[in-house]
């Protein structure tokens, strides 16, 4: 959200800001929904949605850096954190799938 506030108030900057705020906050909500999942299949589905949003966020942050719409050390930190969260979601999904197979 800090990056969104730092983006320029140009048409392009606002476009990326709106996209980033949607895709960048969605994984938190998806994780919350996954915690309340009604089944393991539902849990996996919600985490997959969160992972897709993280990948979208990663691409958006990368494009902001390459354009460059913003040159701030916070951007590199956000890209790194996003990459780490993608890996965490991936591992959680993999583990849940293994557990699902073992319980069936």
ROSE-4610 file (N, C-alpha, C; in Angstrom, 1 decimal, always signed):
// ROSE-4610
residu = [X/X/X/X/X/X/X/X/X/X/X/X/X/X/X/X/X/X/X/X/X/X/X/X/X/X/X/X/X/X/X/X/X/X/X/X/X/X/X/X/X/X/X/X/X/X/X/X/X/X/X/X/X/X/X/X/X/X/X/X/X/X/X/X/X/X/X/X/X/X/X/X/X/X/X/X/X/X/X/X/X/X/X/X/X/X/X/X/X/X/X/X/X/X/X/X/X/X/X/X/X/X/X/X/X/X/X/X/X/X/X/X/X/X/X/X/X/X/X/X/X/X/X/X/X/X/X/X/X/X/X/X/X/X/X/X/X/X/X/X/X/X/X/X/X/X/X/X/X/X/X/X/X/X/X/X/X/X/X/X/X/X/X/X/X/X/X/X/X/X/X/X/X/X/X/X/X/X/X/X/X/X/X/X/X/X/X/X/X/X/X/X/X/X/X/X/X/X/X/X/X/X/X/X/X/X/X/X/X/X/X/X/X/X/X/X/X/X/X/X/X/X/X/X/X/X/X/X/X/X/X/X/X/X/X/X/X/X/X/X/X/X/X/X/X/X/X/X/X/X/X/X/X/X/X/X/X/X/X/X/X/X/X/X/X/X/X/X/X/X/X/X/X/X/X/X/X/X/X/X/X/X/X/X/X/X/X/X/X/X/X/X/X/X/X/X/X/X/X/X/X/X/X/X/X/X/X/X/X/X/X/X]
num = [1/1/1/2/2/2/3/3/3/4/4/4/5/5/5/6/6/6/7/7/7/8/8/8/9/9/9/10/10/10/11/11/11/12/12/12/13/13/13/14/14/14/15/15/15/16/16/16/17/17/17/18/18/18/19/19/19/20/20/20/21/21/21/22/22/22/23/23/23/24/24/24/25/25/25/26/26/26/27/27/27/28/28/28/29/29/29/30/30/30/31/31/31/32/32/32/33/33/33/34/34/34/35/35/35/36/36/36/37/37/37/38/38/38/39/39/39/40/40/40/41/41/41/42/42/42/43/43/43/44/44/44/45/45/45/46/46/46/47/47/47/48/48/48/49/49/49/50/50/50/51/51/51/52/52/52/53/53/53/54/54/54/55/55/55/56/56/56/57/57/57/58/58/58/59/59/59/60/60/60/61/61/61/62/62/62/63/63/63/64/64/64/65/65/65/66/66/66/67/67/67/68/68/68/69/69/69/70/70/70/71/71/71/72/72/72/73/73/73/74/74/74/75/75/75/76/76/76/77/77/77/78/78/78/79/79/79/80/80/80/81/81/81/82/82/82/83/83/83/84/84/84/85/85/85/86/86/86/87/87/87/88/88/88/89/89/89/90/90/90/91/91/91/92/92/92/93/93/93/94/94/94/95/95/95/96/96/96/97/97/97/98/98/98/99/99/99/100/100/100/101/101/101/102/102/102/103/103/103/104/104/104]
x = [+0.8/+0.0/+0.9/+2.0/+3.0/+3.4/+3.7/+4.1/+3.0/+1.8/+0.6/+0.6/+0.9/+0.9/+2.1/+3.1/+4.3/+4.3/+3.4/+3.3/+2.9/+3.3/+3.0/+1.5/+1.0/-0.5/-0.8/+0.0/-0.2/-1.3/-1.7/-2.7/-2.1/-0.9/-0.2/+0.0/+0.5/+0.7/-0.6/-1.7/-3.0/-3.5/-3.3/-3.7/-3.0/-1.7/-0.9/-1.3/-1.5/-1.9/-3.2/-4.2/-5.5/-5.3/-4.5/-4.3/-3.6/-2.5/-1.7/-2.4/-3.3/-4.1/-5.0/-5.6/-6.5/-5.8/-4.8/-4.1/-3.2/-2.7/-1.8/-2.4/-3.7/-4.4/-5.2/-5.6/-6.4/-5.8/-4.5/-4.0/-4.3/-4.3/-4.6/-6.0/-6.9/-8.3/-8.5/-7.8/-7.9/-7.4/-6.3/-5.7/-6.7/-7.4/-8.4/-9.6/-10.0/-11.0/-10.6/-9.3/-8.8/-8.8/-8.5/-8.5/-9.9/-11.0/-12.3/-12.9/-12.1/-12.5/-13.4/-14.4/-15.3/-14.8/-13.7/-13.1/-11.7/-10.9/-9.5/-9.5/-10.5/-10.6/-10.8/-11.7/-12.0/-10.8/-10.1/-8.8/-7.8/-7.6/-6.7/-7.1/-8.4/-8.9/-8.7/-9.0/-8.8/-7.3/-6.4/-5.0/-4.5/-5.1/-4.7/-5.1/-6.2/-6.6/-5.7/-5.3/-4.3/-3.0/-2.6/-1.3/-1.3/-2.5/-2.6/-2.5/-3.1/-3.1/-1.7/-1.0/+0.4/+1.3/+1.1/+1.8/+1.5/+0.2/-0.2/+0.5/+0.5/+1.2/+2.7/+3.3/+4.7/+5.0/+4.2/+4.3/+4.1/+3.1/+2.8/+4.0/+4.5/+5.7/+6.9/+7.1/+8.2/+8.1/+6.9/+6.6/+6.8/+6.4/+6.6/+8.1/+8.9/+10.4/+11.0/+10.5/+11.1/+10.8/+9.6/+9.1/+10.1/+10.6/+10.4/+9.3/+8.3/+7.3/+7.8/+8.6/+9.1/+10.5/+11.3/+12.7/+12.8/+12.5/+12.5/+12.9/+13.8/+14.2/+13.1/+12.0/+10.8/+10.3/+10.5/+10.0/+10.7/+12.0/+12.8/+12.4/+12.2/+11.7/+10.4/+9.5/+8.1/+8.2/+9.0/+9.2/+9.7/+10.7/+11.3/+10.2/+9.5/+8.5/+7.4/+7.0/+6.0/+6.5/+7.7/+8.3/+8.3/+8.6/+8.6/+7.2/+6.3/+4.9/+4.4/+4.8/+4.4/+4.9/+6.2/+6.8/+6.0/+5.6/+4.9/+3.5/+2.8/+1.5/+1.7/+2.7/+3.0/+3.2/+4.0/+4.3/+3.1/+2.3/+1.1/+0.1/+0.0/-0.9/-0.4/+0.9/+1.5/+1.3/+1.5/+1.3/-0.2/-1.1/-2.5/-3.0/-2.4/-2.7/-2.2/-1.0/-0.5/-1.4/-1.7/-2.6/-4.0/-4.5/-5.8/-5.7/-4.6/-4.5/-4.3/-3.6/-3.4/-4.7/-5.6/-6.9/-7.9/-7.7/-8.7/-8.4]
y = [-1.2/+0.0/+1.3/+1.2/+2.3/+2.6/+1.6/+1.7/+2.4/+2.0/+2.7/+4.2/+4.5/+6.0/+6.7/+6.0/+6.6/+6.8/+6.0/+6.1/+7.5/+7.8/+9.2/+9.2/+10.4/+10.6/+10.8/+10.1/+10.1/+9.1/+9.0/+8.0/+6.6/+6.4/+5.1/+4.8/+5.7/+5.5/+5.1/+5.8/+5.5/+4.1/+3.8/+2.5/+1.4/+1.5/+0.5/+0.5/+1.7/+1.8/+1.1/+1.2/+0.6/-1.0/-1.4/-2.8/-3.4/-2.7/-3.2/-3.3/-2.3/-2.4/-3.5/-3.9/-5.0/-6.3/-6.5/-7.8/-8.0/-6.9/-6.9/-7.2/-6.8/-7.0/-8.3/-8.8/-10.0/-11.2/-11.5/-12.7/-12.8/-11.7/-11.7/-12.1/-11.6/-12.0/-13.5/-13.9/-15.3/-16.3/-15.8/-16.6/-16.7/-15.6/-15.6/-16.5/-16.5/-17.4/-18.9/-19.1/-20.5/-21.0/-20.2/-20.6/-21.1/-20.5/-20.9/-21.8/-22.5/-23.4/-24.5/-24.9/-26.0/-27.4/-27.4/-28.7/-28.5/-29.6/-29.4/-28.9/-29.4/-29.0/-27.5/-27.0/-25.5/-24.8/-25.3/-24.7/-24.5/-25.6/-25.5/-24.5/-24.5/-23.6/-22.1/-21.8/-20.4/-20.0/-21.0/-20.7/-20.5/-21.3/-21.1/-19.7/-19.2/-17.9/-16.9/-17.0/-16.1/-16.2/-17.3/-17.5/-16.8/-16.9/-16.3/-14.7/-14.2/-12.8/-12.4/-13.2/-12.9/-12.8/-13.7/-13.7/-12.5/-12.1/-10.9/-9.7/-9.6/-8.6/-8.5/-9.7/-9.7/-9.1/-9.5/-8.9/-7.4/-7.0/-5.6/-4.8/-5.3/-4.7/-4.6/-5.7/-5.8/-4.8/-4.7/-3.7/-2.3/-2.0/-0.7/-0.4/-1.4/-1.2/-1.0/-1.8/-1.7/-0.5/+0.1/+1.2/+2.4/+2.9/+2.9/+3.9/+3.5/+4.4/+4.9/+4.1/+4.4/+3.8/+4.6/+4.0/+4.3/+3.3/+3.4/+2.1/+2.0/+0.7/-0.1/+0.5/-0.2/-1.1/-0.8/-1.6/-2.9/-2.9/-4.1/-5.0/-4.4/-5.2/-5.8/-5.1/-5.6/-6.8/-6.6/-7.7/-9.0/-8.8/-9.9/-10.6/-9.8/-10.3/-11.0/-10.5/-11.1/-12.5/-12.5/-13.8/-14.8/-14.4/-15.3/-15.8/-14.9/-15.3/-16.3/-16.1/-17.1/-18.4/-18.5/-19.8/-20.4/-19.6/-20.1/-20.6/-19.9/-20.4/-21.7/-21.7/-22.9/-24.1/-24.0/-25.1/-25.5/-24.5/-24.8/-25.6/-25.2/-25.9/-27.3/-27.5/-28.8/-29.7/-29.2/-29.9/-30.3/-29.4/-29.7/-30.8/-30.7/-31.8/-33.1/-33.2/-34.5/-35.0/-34.1/-34.5/-35.0/-34.3/-34.7/-36.1/-36.4/-37.7/-38.8/-38.5/-39.5/-39.8/-38.8/-39.0/-39.6/-39.7/-40.3/-41.8]
z = [+0.0/+0.0/+0.0/+0.6/+0.6/-0.8/-1.6/-3.0/-3.8/-3.6/-4.2/-4.0/-2.7/-2.4/-3.0/-3.3/-3.9/-5.4/-6.0/-7.5/-8.0/-9.2/-9.7/-10.0/-10.0/-10.2/-11.7/-12.5/-14.0/-14.3/-15.5/-15.9/-15.7/-16.2/-16.0/-14.5/-13.8/-12.3/-11.6/-12.0/-11.3/-11.8/-13.0/-13.5/-12.7/-12.6/-11.8/-10.3/-9.8/-8.4/-8.1/-9.0/-8.8/-8.9/-9.9/-10.1/-8.9/-8.5/-7.4/-6.1/-5.8/-4.5/-4.5/-5.7/-5.8/-5.6/-6.5/-6.5/-5.2/-4.7/-3.6/-2.3/-2.1/-0.9/-0.9/-2.0/-2.2/-1.5/-1.6/-0.9/+0.6/+1.2/+2.7/+2.9/+2.1/+2.2/+1.9/+0.8/+0.4/+1.5/+2.2/+3.2/+4.4/+4.7/+5.8/+5.4/+4.2/+3.7/+3.8/+3.4/+3.5/+4.9/+5.9/+7.3/+7.7/+7.1/+7.4/+6.3/+5.6/+4.5/+5.0/+4.2/+4.6/+4.3/+3.6/+3.2/+2.8/+2.7/+2.2/+0.8/+0.0/-1.4/-1.5/-0.6/-0.6/-0.1/+0.9/+1.4/+0.2/-0.5/-1.6/-2.7/-3.0/-4.0/-3.6/-2.3/-1.9/-1.9/-1.5/-1.5/-3.0/-3.9/-5.3/-5.8/-5.4/-5.9/-5.3/-4.0/-3.4/-4.1/-4.5/-5.2/-6.6/-7.3/-8.6/-8.4/-7.4/-7.1/-6.8/-6.0/-5.7/-7.0/-7.9/-9.1/-10.0/-9.9/-10.6/-10.0/-8.7/-8.0/-8.3/-8.3/-8.7/-10.1/-11.0/-12.4/-12.4/-11.7/-11.6/-11.0/-9.9/-9.2/-10.2/-10.9/-11.8/-13.0/-13.5/-14.5/-14.0/-12.8/-12.2/-12.1/-11.8/-11.7/-13.0/-14.0/-15.3/-16.1/-15.8/-16.6/-16.6/-15.6/-14.2/-13.8/-13.1/-12.5/-11.2/-10.6/-9.2/-9.0/-8.4/-8.0/-6.5/-5.8/-4.3/-3.8/-2.8/-2.2/-1.8/-1.4/-1.0/-2.1/-3.3/-4.4/-4.5/-4.3/-4.3/-3.1/-2.0/-0.8/-1.1/-1.7/-2.0/-3.0/-4.0/-5.0/-4.3/-3.4/-2.7/-1.8/-1.1/-0.2/-0.9/-2.1/-2.9/-3.4/-3.8/-4.3/-3.2/-2.0/-0.8/-0.5/-0.6/-0.3/-1.4/-2.6/-3.7/-3.3/-2.8/-2.4/-1.2/-0.3/+0.9/+0.5/-0.4/-0.8/-1.6/-2.5/-3.3/-2.4/-1.3/-0.4/+0.4/+0.8/+1.5/+0.7/-0.6/-1.5/-1.7/-1.9/-2.2/-0.9/+0.2/+1.5/+1.6/+1.4/+1.5/+0.5/-0.7/-1.7/-1.3/-0.7/-0.2/+0.9/+1.8/+2.9/+2.5/+1.4/+0.8/+0.3/-0.5/-1.1/+0.0/+1.1/+2.1/+2.9/+2.9/+3.7/+2.8/+1.5/+0.6/+0.4]
